[in-house]
Amino acid sequence: MKTRFKDKVALITGAGGDIGLATALRLAEEGASIALLDIVEDKLAASKAKVEAKGVRAESYICDVTDANAVKDAVARVIADFGAIDLLFNNAGYQGAFAPVHKYDVEDFARVMDINVTGAFSVLKEVSAHMVERKSGSIVNMASMAGVGGPPNMAAYGASKFAMVGLTETASKDLAPYNIRVNAVSPGLMGPGFMWDRQVKLQSETNTQYFSTDPKQTEKQMIGGVPLRRCGSIDEIPGAVSFLLSDDATYITGVNIRISGGE
């Protein structure tokens, strides 16, 4: 086991999902104790067991990030259980529907923003308040290539991730006086898996000029826009996150790393 994160406590939201779990395992392999937060109990339990198998302490916390009081309580419980939070991977999110902006459902738009922006802000606020008291910490927010160049048919998700890039830049300035670094990562097309299959299927169903109605052709069109001509793997995300969280990046803040195959 590497020891880059020995004696560090990392809080990971969205820890029941593929990216959250993969990052938890990477940080655990490097010695971190892991606090796992998610709204889906069965997935959270599975993640906890896998992290503990790495030989580190792991605790799980059921929490809906859209409930600011629940976030406050969960963060307080993590601090009580572990004594501190040194690292945050602010990862919980929801992709939302696929439709042109003039057809996009307002309620779904609000849900995406509530989870991806307001929920992420609540986590950032509570954890950073703790880090300010300690005058140290490192935070990585989950953004997306959808927040770098707005994708068609994804108004809510794109808007939410543009917001996360902006929030990262502002928070990095607000928290710099307290020796707290705030960065972001922006994955591009990731697959294979549920999210990739869902994106291909739903883009095909939008019946817009950008994609074929045939999912196989849509997949080729999407990958054709990536210079490396392939999807990224979920396992290609944790390395960037762990770098930004680590002392190897002590002079890096306010940065958004694109994990995109060259997009």
DRENZAGU-964651 format. One record per residue (C-alpha): chain; y, z, x; residue in one letter. Coordinates in pm, whole numbers, plus 50000, padded with zeros to 5 digits. Layout:
BEGIN
+---+-------+-------+-------+---+
| c |    yy |    zz |    xx | r |
+---+-------+-------+-------+---+
| A |     Y |     Z |     X | a |
...
+---+-------+-------+-------+---+
END
This chain:
BEGIN
+---+-------+-------+-------+---+
| c |    yy |    zz |    xx | r |
+---+-------+-------+-------+---+
| A | 50000 | 50000 | 50000 | m |
| A | 50346 | 49914 | 50128 | k |
| A | 50597 | 50198 | 50115 | t |
| A | 50929 | 50023 | 50049 | r |
| A | 50966 | 50220 | 49725 | f |
| A | 50797 | 50543 | 49830 | k |
| A | 50951 | 50845 | 49651 | d |
| A | 51144 | 50610 | 49418 | k |
| A | 51125 | 50613 | 49039 | v |
| A | 51156 | 50280 | 48858 | a |
| A | 51224 | 50242 | 48487 | l |
| A | 51106 | 49912 | 48339 | i |
| A | 51189 | 49806 | 47984 | t |
| A | 50978 | 49547 | 47806 | g |
| A | 50694 | 49692 | 48014 | a |
| A | 50426 | 49581 | 47770 | g |
| A | 50507 | 49214 | 47827 | g |
| A | 50380 | 48988 | 48102 | d |
| A | 50693 | 48996 | 48320 | i |
| A | 50746 | 49369 | 48277 | g |
| A | 50386 | 49446 | 48367 | l |
| A | 50378 | 49209 | 48664 | a |
| A | 50693 | 49370 | 48803 | t |
| A | 50563 | 49721 | 48739 | a |
| A | 50248 | 49638 | 48934 | l |
| A | 50451 | 49493 | 49223 | r |
| A | 50673 | 49801 | 49248 | l |
| A | 50369 | 50029 | 49218 | a |
| A | 50199 | 49844 | 49501 | e |
| A | 50501 | 49930 | 49714 | e |
| A | 50485 | 50298 | 49629 | g |
| A | 50717 | 50348 | 49330 | a |
| A | 50644 | 50582 | 49043 | s |
| A | 50684 | 50387 | 48720 | i |
| A | 50836 | 50477 | 48383 | a |
| A | 50724 | 50215 | 48132 | l |
| A | 50929 | 50158 | 47816 | l |
| A | 50840 | 49929 | 47527 | d |
| A | 50831 | 49921 | 47149 | i |
| A | 50466 | 49803 | 47124 | v |
| A | 50240 | 50103 | 47174 | e |
| A | 49907 | 49933 | 47244 | d |
| A | 50055 | 49700 | 47505 | k |
| A | 50234 | 49991 | 47666 | l |
| A | 49911 | 50189 | 47694 | a |
| A | 49738 | 49895 | 47862 | a |
| A | 50025 | 49855 | 48109 | s |
| A | 50015 | 50226 | 48194 | k |
| A | 49643 | 50212 | 48275 | a |
| A | 49689 | 49909 | 48501 | k |
| A | 49980 | 50068 | 48689 | v |
| A | 49794 | 50396 | 48736 | e |
| A | 49506 | 50199 | 48888 | a |
| A | 49744 | 50120 | 49174 | k |
| A | 49738 | 50490 | 49267 | g |
| A | 50089 | 50587 | 49156 | v |
| A | 50224 | 50800 | 48876 | r |
| A | 50305 | 50616 | 48555 | a |
| A | 50437 | 50744 | 48222 | e |
| A | 50496 | 50548 | 47902 | s |
| A | 50775 | 50580 | 47645 | y |
| A | 50788 | 50417 | 47303 | i |
| A | 51143 | 50303 | 47237 | c |
| A | 51332 | 50043 | 47035 | d |
| A | 51620 | 49937 | 47261 | v |
| A | 51828 | 49837 | 46957 | t |
| A | 51849 | 50206 | 46862 | d |
| A | 52112 | 50353 | 47096 | a |
| A | 52010 | 50712 | 47017 | n |
| A | 51646 | 50632 | 47089 | a |
| A | 51746 | 50479 | 47423 | v |
| A | 51950 | 50787 | 47511 | k |
| A | 51657 | 51015 | 47426 | d |
| A | 51405 | 50802 | 47616 | a |
| A | 51618 | 50791 | 47931 | v |
| A | 51664 | 51169 | 47910 | a |
| A | 51285 | 51213 | 47882 | r |
| A | 51226 | 50991 | 48185 | v |
| A | 51474 | 51196 | 48388 | i |
| A | 51315 | 51522 | 48270 | a |
| A | 50965 | 51396 | 48357 | d |
| A | 51040 | 51237 | 48695 | f |
| A | 51354 | 51418 | 48804 | g |
| A | 51556 | 51099 | 48856 | a |
| A | 51574 | 50725 | 48799 | i |
| A | 51636 | 50529 | 49120 | d |
| A | 51563 | 50176 | 48999 | l |
| A | 51601 | 49991 | 48669 | l |
| A | 51451 | 49659 | 48566 | f |
| A | 51634 | 49592 | 48239 | n |
| A | 51385 | 49343 | 48102 | n |
| A | 51325 | 49386 | 47726 | a |
| A | 51409 | 49074 | 47530 | g |
| A | 51339 | 48836 | 47241 | y |
| A | 51344 | 48457 | 47260 | q |
| A | 51437 | 48388 | 46900 | g |
| A | 51408 | 48076 | 46690 | a |
| A | 51448 | 47712 | 46792 | f |
| A | 51694 | 47504 | 46589 | a |
| A | 52017 | 47308 | 46636 | p |
| A | 52322 | 47530 | 46610 | v |
| A | 52424 | 47396 | 46266 | h |
| A | 52082 | 47494 | 46131 | k |
| A | 52035 | 47820 | 46321 | y |
| A | 51964 | 48126 | 46106 | d |
| A | 52241 | 48387 | 46128 | v |
| A | 52004 | 48679 | 46090 | e |
| A | 51787 | 48561 | 46377 | d |
| A | 52098 | 48507 | 46589 | f |
| A | 52200 | 48867 | 46522 | a |
| A | 51852 | 48995 | 46608 | r |
| A | 51847 | 48811 | 46941 | v |
| A | 52190 | 48946 | 47034 | m |
| A | 52096 | 49297 | 46920 | d |
| A | 51790 | 49308 | 47147 | i |
| A | 51900 | 49098 | 47444 | n |
| A | 52263 | 49207 | 47470 | v |
| A | 52335 | 49529 | 47281 | t |
| A | 51993 | 49675 | 47358 | g |
| A | 52015 | 49583 | 47724 | a |
| A | 52367 | 49727 | 47737 | f |
| A | 52248 | 50058 | 47587 | s |
| A | 51980 | 50088 | 47855 | v |
| A | 52226 | 49992 | 48128 | l |
| A | 52483 | 50241 | 48001 | k |
| A | 52247 | 50539 | 47985 | e |
| A | 52073 | 50474 | 48315 | v |
| A | 52392 | 50394 | 48504 | s |
| A | 52554 | 50716 | 48376 | a |
| A | 52269 | 50905 | 48540 | h |
| A | 52300 | 50700 | 48858 | m |
| A | 52676 | 50764 | 48872 | v |
| A | 52605 | 51137 | 48885 | e |
| A | 52369 | 51076 | 49178 | r |
| A | 52598 | 50817 | 49339 | k |
| A | 52313 | 50578 | 49405 | s |
| A | 52089 | 50331 | 49228 | g |
| A | 51981 | 49971 | 49197 | s |
| A | 51960 | 49770 | 48876 | i |
| A | 51823 | 49425 | 48796 | v |
| A | 51899 | 49270 | 48458 | n |
| A | 51680 | 49001 | 48305 | m |
| A | 51888 | 48690 | 48248 | a |
| A | 51752 | 48334 | 48220 | s |
| A | 51821 | 47975 | 48313 | m |
| A | 51915 | 47950 | 47944 | a |
| A | 52221 | 48151 | 48047 | g |
| A | 52307 | 47918 | 48336 | v |
| A | 52309 | 47587 | 48148 | g |
| A | 52285 | 47611 | 47770 | g |
| A | 51956 | 47461 | 47648 | p |
| A | 51939 | 47260 | 47326 | p |
| A | 51810 | 47431 | 47012 | n |
| A | 51838 | 47783 | 47158 | m |
| A | 52187 | 47895 | 47057 | a |
| A | 52108 | 48264 | 47026 | a |
| A | 51891 | 48300 | 47335 | y |
| A | 52128 | 48093 | 47547 | g |
| A | 52430 | 48292 | 47430 | a |
| A | 52252 | 48621 | 47493 | s |
| A | 52159 | 48528 | 47847 | k |
| A | 52506 | 48396 | 47932 | f |
| A | 52621 | 48740 | 47815 | a |
| A | 52372 | 48912 | 48046 | m |
| A | 52500 | 48718 | 48348 | v |
| A | 52855 | 48820 | 48259 | g |
| A | 52754 | 49181 | 48195 | l |
| A | 52583 | 49190 | 48534 | t |
| A | 52895 | 49069 | 48712 | e |
| A | 53121 | 49318 | 48534 | t |
| A | 52881 | 49611 | 48575 | a |
| A | 52843 | 49535 | 48946 | s |
| A | 53218 | 49586 | 48988 | k |
| A | 53237 | 49894 | 48765 | d |
| A | 52948 | 50065 | 48943 | l |
| A | 53018 | 49961 | 49303 | a |
| A | 53235 | 50271 | 49369 | p |
| A | 52926 | 50484 | 49303 | y |
| A | 52696 | 50296 | 49542 | n |
| A | 52509 | 50135 | 49253 | i |
| A | 52412 | 49770 | 49283 | r |
| A | 52364 | 49549 | 48976 | v |
| A | 52205 | 49206 | 48999 | n |
| A | 52017 | 48966 | 48772 | a |
| A | 51731 | 48719 | 48785 | v |
| A | 51714 | 48398 | 48582 | s |
| A | 51364 | 48257 | 48538 | p |
| A | 51329 | 47898 | 48428 | g |
| A | 51019 | 47747 | 48268 | l |
| A | 50729 | 47989 | 48309 | m |
| A | 50371 | 47908 | 48220 | g |
| A | 50100 | 47873 | 48122 | p |
| A | 50088 | 48141 | 47856 | g |
| A | 50211 | 48237 | 47511 | f |
| A | 50583 | 48194 | 47579 | m |
| A | 50538 | 47850 | 47734 | w |
| A | 50313 | 47730 | 47451 | d |
| A | 50558 | 47867 | 47194 | r |
| A | 50857 | 47700 | 47356 | q |
| A | 50684 | 47362 | 47379 | v |
| A | 50563 | 47381 | 47019 | k |
| A | 50895 | 47490 | 46871 | l |
| A | 51105 | 47243 | 47071 | q |
| A | 50875 | 46967 | 46947 | s |
| A | 50934 | 47077 | 46590 | e |
| A | 51316 | 47063 | 46611 | t |
| A | 51309 | 46682 | 46573 | n |
| A | 51609 | 46635 | 46801 | t |
| A | 51685 | 46366 | 47058 | q |
| A | 51595 | 46588 | 47351 | y |
| A | 51222 | 46625 | 47291 | f |
| A | 50932 | 46433 | 47148 | s |
| A | 50760 | 46546 | 46831 | t |
| A | 50437 | 46534 | 47033 | d |
| A | 50395 | 46866 | 47219 | p |
| A | 50212 | 46697 | 47506 | k |
| A | 50506 | 46464 | 47561 | q |
| A | 50752 | 46749 | 47521 | t |
| A | 50573 | 46941 | 47793 | e |
| A | 50606 | 46641 | 48027 | k |
| A | 50976 | 46605 | 47939 | q |
| A | 51044 | 46971 | 48012 | m |
| A | 50860 | 46975 | 48344 | i |
| A | 51017 | 46641 | 48433 | g |
| A | 51354 | 46815 | 48454 | g |
| A | 51231 | 47057 | 48719 | v |
| A | 51264 | 46930 | 49080 | p |
| A | 50942 | 47106 | 49185 | l |
| A | 50770 | 46934 | 48889 | r |
| A | 50581 | 47239 | 48768 | r |
| A | 50623 | 47556 | 48569 | c |
| A | 50679 | 47877 | 48751 | g |
| A | 50419 | 48151 | 48743 | s |
| A | 50494 | 48495 | 48600 | i |
| A | 50383 | 48629 | 48939 | d |
| A | 50672 | 48443 | 49104 | e |
| A | 50927 | 48669 | 48933 | i |
| A | 50848 | 49020 | 49067 | p |
| A | 50916 | 48927 | 49428 | g |
| A | 51278 | 48845 | 49353 | a |
| A | 51319 | 49156 | 49138 | v |
| A | 51168 | 49386 | 49400 | s |
| A | 51385 | 49232 | 49673 | f |
| A | 51704 | 49294 | 49474 | l |
| A | 51599 | 49650 | 49391 | l |
| A | 51508 | 49731 | 49750 | s |
| A | 51702 | 49841 | 50056 | d |
| A | 51651 | 49488 | 50190 | d |
| A | 51937 | 49391 | 49956 | a |
| A | 52182 | 49676 | 50019 | t |
| A | 52482 | 49441 | 50051 | y |
| A | 52395 | 49226 | 49750 | i |
| A | 52550 | 49300 | 49411 | t |
| A | 52675 | 49092 | 49120 | g |
| A | 52431 | 48813 | 49206 | v |
| A | 52210 | 48612 | 48969 | n |
| A | 51904 | 48468 | 49143 | i |
| A | 51765 | 48154 | 48981 | r |
| A | 51383 | 48143 | 48974 | i |
| A | 51376 | 47790 | 48845 | s |
| A | 51201 | 47540 | 49069 | g |
| A | 51537 | 47388 | 49160 | g |
| A | 51699 | 47346 | 48815 | e |
+---+-------+-------+-------+---+
END
